[in-house]
């Protein structure tokens, strides 16, 4: 069963459109790699920065991996280090040139140094309003050369916009908000307000079990009223489905209204030095063909 709830329409008291987003999102941050498979992310970030009239900060960052085997003479190790240093320098130079070519018509800032990319982005997020990640095919992340979007989401303290593998231009004219009555979902809703205020169609989706429908109606009604006070006119959709089908239902709802952006809370934790994510977060990080804004 699906229940639709629509709030009473209100007249906007402030201008809508991209200008509303631009007032709040002034700085975008993204890692820039010379790897062609990660090019869609940069192009998506450039397009968004252009639309928002925002500054795009490109970070060229890479680090040598540790030497796997010992060398009693030290000669092999020295040659390997020199060779890897040259590889890193070449990669960073390639990344800088690519960034300059792709972002030549917008305001930019370039930062370059040798470090673990995820560590660098997490630190540099202090000066950003939004981090753009993703934009590459699902594959094992090379932590010495690439950024892990899930890692950044959990560490940066900033919203992370995960681009689909093909990249593209985010319009955010229609947006799906994945609602769950948790801290992470509330944070994501607040972080997404600039996009929601500029959108033409906002749908708040609560996927729950049958015995939770009444509670879902009450909490989504409260969300709609809160959004209306920010001049966001939204609808709510309650879907009865098992928890393992949440991501599927979100994607179906997004497809139904032509949304290219899903907003959701990001859930995960660290265990033995590795990140473990909730099922919905994992699916949105790796399986969505839309932009996904995640906050933790």
C-alpha positions in Angstrom: 0.0 0.0 0.0 1.2 3.5 -0.8 -0.2 6.6 0.9 0.2 10.0 -0.5 0.0 13.1 1.7 0.2 16.6 0.3 0.7 19.7 2.3 -1.5 22.8 1.8 0.2 24.9 -1.0 1.7 28.2 0.1 2.8 31.2 -1.8 6.6 31.7 -1.9 7.7 34.8 -0.1 11.2 34.8 -1.6 12.5 34.3 -5.1 13.0 30.7 -6.2 15.4 29.3 -8.8 19.2 28.8 -8.8 19.8 32.1 -7.1 18.4 30.6 -3.9 21.0 27.8 -4.1 23.8 30.1 -4.9 23.1 32.2 -1.8 24.0 29.2 0.4 26.5 27.1 -1.6 29.5 29.2 -2.5 32.4 26.7 -2.4 32.5 23.2 -3.9 35.4 20.9 -3.2 36.5 17.9 -5.3 39.5 15.6 -5.7 41.0 15.8 -9.2 42.7 12.8 -10.7 44.4 12.2 -14.0 42.5 8.9 -14.2 40.1 9.1 -17.2 37.6 7.0 -15.3 37.2 9.8 -12.7 36.7 12.5 -15.3 32.9 12.5 -15.1 33.1 13.7 -11.5 35.1 16.8 -12.3 32.9 17.7 -15.2 29.8 17.3 -13.0 31.4 19.5 -10.4 32.4 22.1 -12.9 28.8 22.2 -14.3 27.4 22.6 -10.8 29.8 25.3 -9.9 28.9 27.2 -13.1 25.2 26.9 -12.4 25.6 28.1 -8.8 28.2 30.8 -9.6 30.3 29.1 -6.9 34.1 28.6 -6.5 35.3 25.1 -7.3 38.3 24.0 -5.3 40.2 21.3 -7.0 42.5 19.1 -5.0 45.3 17.3 -6.7 46.5 14.7 -4.1 48.3 11.4 -4.4 50.7 9.4 -2.3 53.3 6.7 -2.8 52.1 3.3 -1.6 54.5 1.6 0.9 57.2 -0.8 -0.5 55.9 -4.3 -0.3 59.2 -6.2 0.1 62.4 -5.5 1.9 65.8 -5.0 0.2 68.9 -5.6 2.3 71.1 -3.5 0.1 68.7 -0.6 -0.1 69.5 -0.1 -3.8 66.2 -1.6 -5.0 64.2 0.4 -2.5 65.9 3.7 -3.5 65.2 3.1 -7.2 61.6 2.2 -6.4 61.1 5.4 -4.3 62.6 7.6 -7.1 60.4 5.9 -9.7 57.2 6.3 -7.6 58.0 9.9 -6.8 58.2 10.6 -10.5 54.9 8.8 -11.1 53.2 10.9 -8.4 54.6 14.1 -9.8 53.5 13.2 -13.3 50.0 12.3 -12.1 49.6 15.5 -10.2 50.7 17.6 -13.2 48.3 15.7 -15.4 45.5 16.4 -12.9 46.3 20.1 -12.7 46.3 20.5 -16.5 43.0 18.6 -16.7 41.4 20.8 -14.0 42.6 24.0 -15.7 41.2 22.9 -19.1 37.8 21.8 -17.8 37.2 24.7 -15.3 38.7 27.5 -17.3 35.4 29.5 -17.4 34.6 29.4 -13.7 36.2 30.7 -10.5 38.6 28.1 -9.1 41.3 27.4 -6.6 43.9 24.7 -7.0 45.5 22.8 -4.1 48.2 20.2 -4.7 50.3 18.1 -2.3 51.2 14.5 -1.5 49.0 12.8 1.0 46.2 10.2 1.2 43.4 11.8 -0.9 40.6 10.9 1.5 42.6 12.4 4.4 43.3 15.6 2.5 39.6 16.1 1.4 38.4 15.5 4.9 40.7 18.2 6.2 40.1 20.7 3.4 36.3 20.4 3.8 36.6 23.0 6.6 36.4 25.7 3.9 33.7 24.0 1.7 30.0 24.1 1.6 29.6 20.9 -0.5 32.0 18.0 -1.5 31.5 16.4 -4.9 32.6 12.8 -4.9 31.8 9.6 -6.9 31.6 9.9 -10.7 33.4 6.7 -11.4 32.5 3.1 -12.0 32.1 0.8 -9.0 35.5 -0.6 -8.3 37.9 -1.1 -5.4 39.2 2.4 -4.4 43.0 2.8 -4.6 43.3 4.7 -1.3 46.7 6.2 -2.3 45.3 7.7 -5.5 41.5 8.0 -5.1 38.9 9.3 -2.7 36.4 6.9 -1.1 33.0 8.7 -1.1 31.8 6.8 1.9 34.9 7.5 3.9 34.5 11.3 3.2 30.8 11.2 4.1 31.6 9.8 7.5 34.6 12.0 8.3 34.2 15.4 6.6 31.3 16.9 8.5 30.0 18.4 5.2 27.3 17.1 2.8 28.7 14.9 0.0 27.2 15.0 -3.4 27.9 11.6 -5.0 27.8 11.8 -8.8 26.7 8.8 -10.8 29.3 6.9 -12.8 28.4 8.8 -16.0 28.6 12.2 -14.3 26.3 14.7 -15.9 24.7 18.0 -15.0 22.6 18.2 -11.8 19.4 20.1 -12.4 17.7 19.2 -9.1 14.3 20.4 -10.5 12.7 17.3 -9.0 14.2 15.9 -5.7 13.4 12.8 -3.6 14.1 13.1 0.1 14.6 9.7 1.9 13.0 10.2 5.3 13.9 8.2 8.4 13.4 9.7 11.8 17.1 9.9 12.7 19.8 12.4 13.3 21.4 11.7 9.9 18.2 12.2 7.9 17.5 15.5 9.7 21.1 16.7 9.0 20.6 15.7 5.3 17.3 17.6 5.1 19.0 20.8 6.5 22.0 20.4 4.2 19.8 20.0 1.1 17.7 23.1 1.7 19.4 25.2 -0.9 18.5 22.6 -3.5 15.0 22.0 -2.2 14.2 25.7 -2.2 15.2 25.9 -5.9 13.4 22.7 -6.9 10.0 22.6 -8.6 9.0 19.2 -7.2 10.1 17.7 -3.8 8.9 14.3 -2.7 9.6 13.1 0.9 9.5 9.3 0.9 9.2 7.2 4.1 9.5 3.5 3.5 8.2 1.5 6.5 6.5 -1.6 7.7 2.7 -1.8 7.8 2.5 -1.2 11.6 4.5 2.0 11.2 2.3 3.7 8.6 0.4 5.9 11.0 3.7 7.1 12.6 5.2 7.7 9.2 2.2 9.9 8.2 2.7 12.0 11.4 6.4 12.4 11.0 6.3 13.2 7.3 3.5 15.8 7.9 5.8 17.5 10.4 8.6 17.5 7.8 6.4 19.1 5.2 5.3 21.8 7.6 8.9 22.5 8.4 9.9 22.7 4.8 7.0 25.0 4.0 8.4 27.5 6.5 11.5 27.6 4.3 9.3 28.2 1.2 9.7 24.5 0.1 6.4 23.1 -1.1 6.6 19.3 -0.9 4.6 16.1 -1.0 5.0 13.0 1.2 4.8 9.4 0.1 4.6 6.5 2.5 5.5 3.1 1.1 5.0 -0.2 2.8 8.0 -2.4 2.1 10.6 -4.4 3.9 13.8 -2.6 4.9 15.9 -4.4 2.3 13.8 -2.8 -0.4 14.3 0.8 0.7 16.8 1.8 -2.0 14.7 0.2 -4.7 11.7 2.1 -3.6 13.7 5.4 -3.5 14.9 4.8 -7.0 11.4 4.0 -8.2 10.0 7.1 -6.6 12.8 9.2 -8.2 12.1 7.7 -11.6 8.4 8.3 -11.3 8.8 12.1 -10.8 11.9 12.5 -13.0 14.2 13.3 -10.1 17.9 13.4 -10.7 18.7 14.0 -7.0 18.1 11.8 -4.0 18.8 13.2 -0.5 19.5 10.8 2.3 21.1 10.4 5.7 24.3 8.4 5.5 24.9 5.6 8.0 28.1 3.8 8.8 30.8 3.1 11.4 34.4 2.0 11.6 35.4 -1.4 12.6 39.0 -2.7 12.6 40.1 0.2 10.4 37.4 -0.4 7.8 34.1 1.4 7.1 30.9 -0.6 7.2 27.7 1.0 5.8 24.0 0.5 6.3 22.3 -1.3 3.4 20.6 1.7 2.0 23.7 3.9 2.2 25.8 1.2 0.5 23.2 0.8 -2.3 23.0 4.6 -2.9 26.8 4.9 -2.8 27.4 2.2 -5.4 24.2 1.5 -7.3 22.4 4.7 -8.1 22.4 6.2 -11.5 21.3 9.6 -10.0 23.1 12.2 -8.0 22.8 11.4 -4.3 23.4 14.0 -1.5 24.5 12.2 1.7 25.0 13.7 5.2 26.2 12.0 8.3 
